Amino acid sequence: MSDVRKLERIARTIRLDIVQMVGVGQRGHLGGSCSIADVVTALYFSKMRHKPENPFWPDRDRFLLSKGHAALVQYAALAECGYFPKEEMKNVKRCGSALQGHPDLKSTPGVEANTGSLGQGLSIACGIAAGLRIDGRDCHVYCIVGDGELAEGQIWEAAMAASAFKLDNLVAILDRNRLQATGPIVQRFNTNPLPEKWRAFGWHVLEINGHDMAAILAALDAVDSIRGQPKMIIAQTIKGAGIAFAENRAEFHNVMLDAAQFEAACAMLGSDTGKGDNR
C-alpha cells in the first residue's frame, strides 16, 4: 500500500507538471495527458525496466505513446525520472527545444519513436516487439493508444499483425476517456464494443479503472503470464482527471488556460507556487 501511495503522489506531481507546461495563454493538450497520467506513472516508476542515465540500454522495456498529442505526460514522466533536467519543461514546444509538440526520438532522451500522426504508434510497437523477439531479448513493449484513435484503420491492421505473429511481448493500453477533441466518441465514430472487438482480433483483454493505481499495477503484472497473444488493457479514464473544472469536458482536450484556471489547477494538484510564466 505504501508503494501505491507513493505512485499516487508521483502521478499528482506529473499532472502538476502537465499544467505548468501548458501554462497561461498558449494551447496545450491538457485533457488527454491527465487522463493517462496514472498509467504512465505505473509504467515508468514501477513496471518498466529502463535506465535514465542510459536511454539506449539494449535490455530496456520500450514505451510508445501512439496518441502523441499527449506528449506532455511523457515529458513529465521522463523529467521526473531524470532523463533530462526538469528546467527543460519550461521550453516545451519552443523552436529548438528538446520537447516538441509531439514525441521526437531525435530530440528527447527516452522517446522511442516519433508519434502523433494517429494510428501509427501501434504498428511501430509491433515492429519493435517483433525485432526484440528476433534478437532474443526479454523486453516488453508498452503502447498507449487513444480511444478516438481507434477510428484509424491502421490500428486494426496492427492488431491483426500482432495477433498473427503472436507478439506476447506487446502490451497495448487503451486510454478510454470517451472524448475526443470535438465531443463524445460515440457521436463521432463509434468503435464500440471494444473488449469484444479486441478479443475477436486475437488479443488477451483486461478492463480496469485507469485511475486505480493498485488495479493498474495488478493488470500490468497479470498480463506477464499470458503467452502466445498480444495483450490489451482497456483503462477506463476521465479526460482532464485531477482537475475538477476540466474533467469530462471535450473543450479541455487542447486548451488555452487563463490565469485563474491555471492557478486553480495548480492549487488542486497541491501547489501554491504556480506561475504562468513558464512558457
N, C-alpha and C positions, 0 to 999 in steps of 0.2 A: 504493500500500500504506500510505503514511503517513496518507492520508485515512481509509482503512478502520480503521486502528488508533486514530485519533482518535475516530471514531464509536463504536468498541467501548468506548473509555473513557467516552464520554458515556452509552452505554447502561448501563454498570455504575453510573454515578452516578445515573441515573434509577431503576434498581432499588433503590439505596440510599435515594433519596428516597421511593420507594413504601413500603419497610419502615418508614421513620421516620414517615411519615404514618399507617400502621397503628398503630404504637406498641405499647403494652402494655396489655392488659386491656380493649380495645374492638375490636369486629369491623371488619374491612376486607377488601376484595376483593384479596387478595394474588396468588392463583394466576393468574388471567386477566389481571391487569395486567402481571405479569412475563413472561408468555408472549409478549406482543406488543411488548415494550419495544424490541427491536432494530428492528422495522419502524417504530415510531413515531419512533425516533431518526433513522433514514434519511430519513424524510419531513420532519421539522422542521428537521434540521440539514444536509441535503444537497439534497433533491429539490424541496421546495415553495418557491414564491415567496411570501414574506409579510414583513410589517414589524411587529415587536412594538411599535414606537413609534406605529404607525398601524394598529390592528387592523381597521379598516373600509376599508383601502385597496382601491379597487374592482377592481384587477387582481391581487389575491392569488389563489393557489390555495386551495381550501376543503378542510378536513378535518372529517369527521364520524365519531364513534365510536358506531356503532349499538349495540354491546354496552356501553351507557353505564354499567353497573355497574363497569366497569374504569376509571372516570374518573381514578383516581389516576395512571395512566400518562400521561394527557393533561395533568393538572395539573403533574406533574413536568416534562414537556417544555416547557410554557408558562412555568413558572417559570425553568427553565434558559435559555430563550430571552430572558427579560426582559420578558414580558408583565405581570408583577406581581412584587413583592419575594418572595424565597424565604421570608422570615419568615412570609408568609401561609400557607404549608403547615402551620404549626403549628395553624392554626384549622380544618382540614378537617372538614366535617360538623358544625361548631358552628352554632347558630342565628345568623343574621345574617352568617355568613361568606361570602366571595366563592366559596368552594369547597364546594359542597354534595355530597351523596352521589351524585348523578348530574349530568351536564353541564347547566348552566343558562345560556343565552345572555344573560339579563338580569343575571346575577351575575358572570360570569367573562369577562374580556377574552380574546379569541381563540377562544371557543366559538361555533360557527356555528348550533347547534340544540339544543333540549332532547331528549335521547335517553335510552334505558334502558328504555322500555316496548318490550320486544324485538320485533323485526320491522319497526319503523317507520323506522329510520335510512336504509335503502337507498331507500325511497320518497322521503324528504326529499332525499336526494342526487340522485335522478333529477330532481326538480323544480328543484333549484338548477342542475344541469347543463343542463337544457333552457332555463332562464331566461338563463343566461350565453350560450348559443348564440344565443338570440333577440336579446340585447343586443350581439352581435358581439364578445364578449370572449374572448380567447385564454387562458382559465384552465382548470385541471383541478380535478376534484372527486375526492377520495380518501375512501373509506368503508370502515372496518373493521367486519366482521361476525364474529360468533362461530359456531362450528360447531353448538353447541347451539341457537342462534337460528334455524338453518335449518328447524327444525320449525314455525316460524311461516309460515302461508300467505301473509302479506303480502310476505314476502321474494320469493316466486316470482311474485307479481303484479308487483312492481317489476322483477324480472328480465325478464319478458316485455315490460314497458313500455320498459325501457331498450333492449332489442333492437329493438322495433318502431319506436322513434324514432331508432335508430342513434346513441345517445349515446356517441360515441367520445371525449368529454372526461371520461368517468366511468371511474374505476378502483376496483374493489372489491377488498379484500384480506381473505381468509378466515383467521382465526386458528384453524387446525385443530389444537387441542391434545387433541382426542378425549375430553375430560372435561367434564361439567357439574357442577352443584352436588351432585347425588346419585349420581354414578357415571359409568361409561363410556357414551358416547352410543349406541354400537351396542346397548346393553342397554336404552336408554330409548326413543329414537325414531331409528331408524337411517335416515339420509338418504343413505347411500351408494348408488351410486357417484357421487362428487361431480364429478370432472372431466368425465365423460361427461354428467352432467345439465346442467352449465353450458354445455357446448358445444351440447347439444340445444336449450337456450333461446336460442341465437344469440350467445353470448359467446365472445370470444377468451380462452383459458385457458392460464396458465403454472403450473407447480408448482415450488416452491423449498423449500429449507431455510430456515425463518424465523429461524434464529439465525446464518446465514452472511451477514455484512454485505456482502461482495462480491457474493454472489448476489442479495441484496435490491436493491442498487443497480443491478445489471445488469438485473434484471427490470423495475424501475421505468423505466429508460431504454428497454428493448426495447419496451414497450407504447406508447411515444410514437408509434411509426411505424405503428401499426395504425389504419386508417381504416374508418369505417362500422360499427363494432361497439363495444359496451362491453367492458371488459377485466376479467377476474377473475384475480388472483394468489392461488393456494392456497398459503399458508405453513404448512409442517409445523412445528409448535412443541411445546414442552414446557410444560405447566402448572407454574407456580412456577419457571420457568427461572432459574438462577443461585443458587438457594438449595437446597442439596443435600437437606435433610430435607423440603422441600416439593415437590420435583419429582415429577410424575406422580401426585399424591395429591389426590383429589377433596375431601378434608376441608380442604384449604387454599384452596378456592375463596373462601370468606368466613370468615376465621379470626380468632380471638382469640389473639394471641401471648402467651405468658408471658415473664417477664423473661429467662430463659435462652435461649429461642428467639430473642427479639429481639436479644440481644447476639451470639448465634451468627450470625444472618443478617447483621448489620452487619459482623462480622468477615469473613465470606465475601465481602462486597462491598467490602472494603477500608477499612473504618472501624473504629478502635478507640476512638471517642469517642461511640458511640451512647448516647443516654439515652432512657429510656422515659417522659419527662415531657412529650413534645411534644403530647400530646392532652389 
